[in-house]
Amino acid sequence: MDNTYVAENLCAERRKIETERFERTDDRLRKVEADSEELIKMNIRMGEILERHDKIIENHDTRLATLENKPNKMVDKIITAIISVVTSGIVGVLMSLIIKV
């Protein structure tokens, strides 16, 4: 009878140890699952951020190409000034010819 009692006592003690181990394992597993879900959400958000940045970069590329193809404003001003001077000179000469006649 004494062996049966020790065996039951030992069995109950081992069962208690295994139950505690399973509880700790369950807690760790729940934490890993929660972390995994959070990582999945973060991955989705990162994908959305990357798509947004790709659109922004594409917009910048378009704007940069437009600026690179546009001639310098200073050159435009110089050409406009030269055309104005030449036109004014021609108009002045024509008016002086008209007035002399």
C-alpha positions in Angstrom: 0.0 0.0 0.0 2.9 2.3 0.7 4.3 2.0 -2.8 0.9 2.9 -4.3 0.7 6.1 -2.2 4.2 7.1 -3.2 3.5 6.4 -6.8 0.3 8.5 -6.7 2.1 11.3 -4.8 5.0 11.2 -7.3 2.5 11.1 -10.2 0.6 14.1 -8.8 3.9 16.0 -8.4 5.0 15.2 -11.9 1.6 16.2 -13.3 1.8 19.5 -11.4 5.3 20.2 -12.9 4.1 19.3 -16.4 1.0 21.4 -16.1 3.1 24.4 -15.0 5.5 23.8 -18.0 2.5 23.6 -20.4 1.1 26.8 -19.0 4.5 28.6 -19.5 4.7 27.2 -23.0 1.1 28.3 -23.7 1.9 31.8 -22.5 5.0 32.0 -24.7 3.0 30.6 -27.7 0.3 33.3 -27.2 3.0 36.0 -27.0 4.6 34.7 -30.2 1.3 34.6 -32.0 0.5 38.2 -30.9 3.9 39.3 -32.0 3.4 37.5 -35.3 0.1 39.3 -35.9 1.7 42.6 -35.1 4.5 41.9 -37.5 2.0 41.1 -40.3 0.2 44.4 -39.7 3.5 46.2 -39.7 4.5 44.5 -43.0 1.3 45.6 -44.6 1.8 49.2 -43.4 5.4 49.2 -44.7 4.1 48.0 -48.1 1.6 50.9 -48.2 4.4 53.3 -47.2 6.7 52.0 -49.9 3.9 52.4 -52.5 3.3 56.0 -51.4 7.1 56.7 -51.6 7.3 55.2 -55.1 4.5 57.5 -56.2 6.3 60.5 -54.7 9.6 59.5 -56.3 7.9 59.1 -59.7 6.4 62.6 -59.2 9.8 64.0 -58.4 11.3 62.3 -61.4 8.7 63.9 -63.6 9.2 67.4 -62.1 13.0 67.1 -62.4 12.8 66.1 -66.0 10.6 69.1 -66.7 13.0 71.4 -65.0 16.0 69.9 -66.8 14.3 70.4 -70.2 13.4 73.9 -69.5 16.0 76.5 -70.6 17.5 78.8 -68.0 15.4 81.8 -67.2 18.4 84.1 -67.5 19.0 83.0 -71.1 15.3 83.6 -71.8 15.6 87.1 -70.3 18.7 87.9 -72.4 17.0 86.7 -75.6 13.9 88.8 -74.8 16.0 91.9 -74.1 17.9 91.4 -77.4 14.7 91.0 -79.4 13.3 94.1 -77.6 16.4 96.2 -78.4 16.4 95.1 -82.1 12.7 95.7 -82.5 12.9 99.1 -80.9 15.8 100.0 -83.1 13.9 99.0 -86.2 10.8 100.8 -85.2 12.9 103.9 -84.3 14.6 103.8 -87.7 11.2 103.4 -89.5 9.7 106.3 -87.6 12.6 108.6 -88.3 12.3 107.7 -92.0 8.5 108.4 -91.9 9.0 111.7 -90.2 11.7 112.8 -92.7 9.4 112.1 -95.6 
